Amino acid sequence: MSKISLPLSVSLIIVSGVLGLSIGYSLTPDYRSSMFDKATMDLGRADRNLDLRYINAMISHHRGAMLLAQQADQKTTRQDMKDLSLKILNDEPKAIEELYTWKKNWYGDTKQVKDPIVSNLGSYDDKFDLRFLNALIAHHDAGLLMTKEVKTKSSRTEILNNADDVETFLTTTLKIFKDWRSQWYNI
């Protein structure tokens, strides 16, 4: 009977352990449920991490609005767009702060949410405000999908109230953006 050398045995144990941890970590429901698919705005199943995924997604959503507004604030010449950008840049940080407070208090999670990638609206020209409005309309549509989804899955009052408030705001401003787009660009 042949024996395996001690270094080979130790190497096999280490490789097996690392491989087992890697596979186990990636297949663990808690790991998968903590992820948020930004491409589809899918919050996943209704589990104990649903509200955390919504909080992270909504922080990202608000930051996306701010990143778009920063571009518009620097480039637009239309007063309505300047006022809108300023309102977004003043209001969104308050909403984000509340979400971070919930995240910390409910989950002990103090990690910062990465900024989303938003459209580069380009330099100012006669279609700049149209690009800004189109980006905001798409942004609002995605936010509405998220609020509608969380309202069917969450049972936490604060989350449901937040989703209602966000949905009301998005629906109201979406109409304004579409009206402006129609008035200014006949679209």
C-alpha positions in Angstrom: 0.0 0.0 0.0 1.4 3.4 -1.0 1.2 6.5 1.2 0.5 10.0 0.1 3.3 12.4 1.2 2.5 14.9 3.9 3.0 18.0 1.7 0.6 16.5 -0.9 -2.0 15.7 1.8 -1.8 19.3 3.2 -2.1 20.8 -0.3 -5.2 18.6 -1.1 -6.8 19.6 2.2 -6.2 23.3 1.6 -7.4 23.2 -2.1 -10.5 21.2 -1.0 -11.3 23.7 1.8 -10.9 26.7 -0.4 -13.0 25.1 -3.2 -15.7 24.0 -0.7 -15.9 27.5 0.8 -16.1 29.2 -2.6 -18.8 26.9 -3.9 -20.7 27.0 -0.6 -20.5 30.8 -0.4 -21.8 31.3 -3.9 -24.6 28.8 -3.5 -25.8 30.0 -0.1 -29.3 31.5 -0.3 -28.2 34.4 2.0 -25.4 35.3 -0.4 -27.6 35.2 -3.5 -30.5 37.0 -1.7 -28.3 39.9 -0.7 -27.5 40.7 -4.3 -29.6 43.2 -6.3 -29.8 42.8 -10.0 -29.5 46.5 -11.2 -29.9 45.5 -14.8 -33.5 44.2 -14.3 -34.4 46.1 -11.2 -35.5 42.7 -9.8 -35.5 42.7 -6.0 -35.6 38.9 -5.8 -37.8 36.8 -3.6 -39.7 38.0 -0.5 -37.2 37.0 2.2 -35.5 38.6 5.2 -33.2 40.6 3.0 -35.8 42.0 0.6 -36.0 45.3 2.4 -32.2 45.6 2.5 -32.1 45.0 -1.3 -34.8 47.6 -1.7 -33.0 50.1 0.5 -29.7 49.6 -1.5 -31.6 49.8 -4.8 -33.4 53.0 -3.8 -30.2 54.6 -2.6 -28.7 53.8 -6.0 -31.8 55.1 -7.7 -31.7 58.5 -5.8 -27.9 58.8 -6.5 -28.6 58.2 -10.2 -31.0 61.1 -10.2 -28.4 63.3 -8.5 -25.7 62.3 -11.1 -28.0 63.2 -13.9 -29.0 66.4 -12.2 -25.4 67.4 -11.7 -24.8 67.2 -15.5 -27.9 69.2 -16.2 -27.1 71.8 -13.5 -23.7 72.5 -15.1 -24.9 72.6 -18.7 -28.6 73.6 -19.2 -29.7 77.1 -19.9 -33.4 76.4 -19.5 -34.6 77.8 -16.2 -37.1 74.9 -15.6 -34.2 72.4 -16.0 -32.0 74.4 -13.7 -34.8 74.5 -11.0 -35.4 70.8 -11.4 -31.7 70.0 -11.1 -31.4 72.1 -8.0 -34.5 70.5 -6.5 -33.1 67.0 -7.1 -29.7 67.9 -5.7 -31.3 69.4 -2.6 -34.0 66.7 -1.9 -32.4 63.4 -2.8 -29.7 63.5 -0.1 -32.4 63.7 2.6 -34.1 60.6 1.1 -30.7 58.8 0.9 -29.9 59.7 4.5 -33.1 58.1 5.7 -32.4 54.9 3.8 -28.9 54.7 5.2 -30.3 55.1 8.7 -32.7 52.2 8.2 -30.0 50.1 6.7 -27.8 50.6 9.7 -30.5 50.3 12.3 -32.3 47.3 10.8 -29.3 45.3 9.4 -26.2 46.8 11.1 -25.0 47.5 7.6 -22.9 50.6 7.2 -21.5 49.8 3.7 -21.9 52.6 1.2 -23.9 51.8 -2.0 -21.9 52.2 -5.2 -23.0 55.0 -7.5 -24.9 53.7 -10.5 -23.7 54.3 -14.0 -25.8 56.9 -15.7 -26.0 58.2 -19.2 -23.5 60.9 -20.2 -25.8 63.6 -21.5 -23.0 65.2 -23.5 -22.3 68.8 -24.1 -25.0 71.4 -24.3 -26.8 71.7 -27.6 -30.4 72.2 -28.7 -31.2 68.6 -27.7 -29.5 68.5 -24.3 -32.7 69.0 -22.3 -34.4 66.3 -24.4 -31.6 63.9 -23.4 -32.0 64.9 -19.8 -35.8 64.4 -19.9 -35.5 61.1 -21.7 -32.9 59.9 -19.1 -35.2 61.0 -16.2 -38.2 59.4 -17.8 -36.4 56.0 -18.1 -35.0 56.5 -14.6 -38.5 57.1 -13.2 -40.0 54.1 -15.1 -37.4 51.9 -13.5 -38.1 53.3 -10.1 -41.8 52.7 -10.5 -41.1 49.0 -11.3 -39.1 48.8 -8.1 -41.7 50.4 -5.9 -44.5 48.3 -7.4 -42.5 45.1 -6.8 -41.5 45.9 -3.2 -45.2 46.7 -2.4 -46.2 43.1 -3.4 -43.4 41.5 -1.3 -42.6 43.6 1.8 -44.5 43.7 5.0 -42.5 46.4 6.8 -44.6 49.6 7.2 -41.7 52.0 6.7 -40.8 50.3 3.4 -44.4 50.2 2.2 -44.9 53.9 3.1 -41.6 54.8 1.4 -42.6 52.9 -1.8 -46.0 54.7 -1.8 -44.3 58.1 -1.4 -41.7 57.4 -4.1 -44.4 56.1 -6.4 -46.6 59.1 -6.0 -43.6 61.4 -6.6 -42.4 59.5 -9.6 -45.8 59.3 -11.2 -46.4 63.1 -10.7 -43.1 64.2 -12.0 -43.2 61.7 -14.9 -46.2 63.4 -16.2 -44.5 66.8 -15.9 -41.4 65.5 -17.8 -43.6 64.1 -20.6 -45.5 67.3 -20.8 -42.3 69.3 -21.1 -40.9 66.9 -23.7 -44.2 67.3 -25.7 -44.2 71.1 -25.4 -40.6 71.7 -26.1 -39.8 68.9 -28.6 -43.3 67.8 -30.0 -42.6 64.2 -28.8 
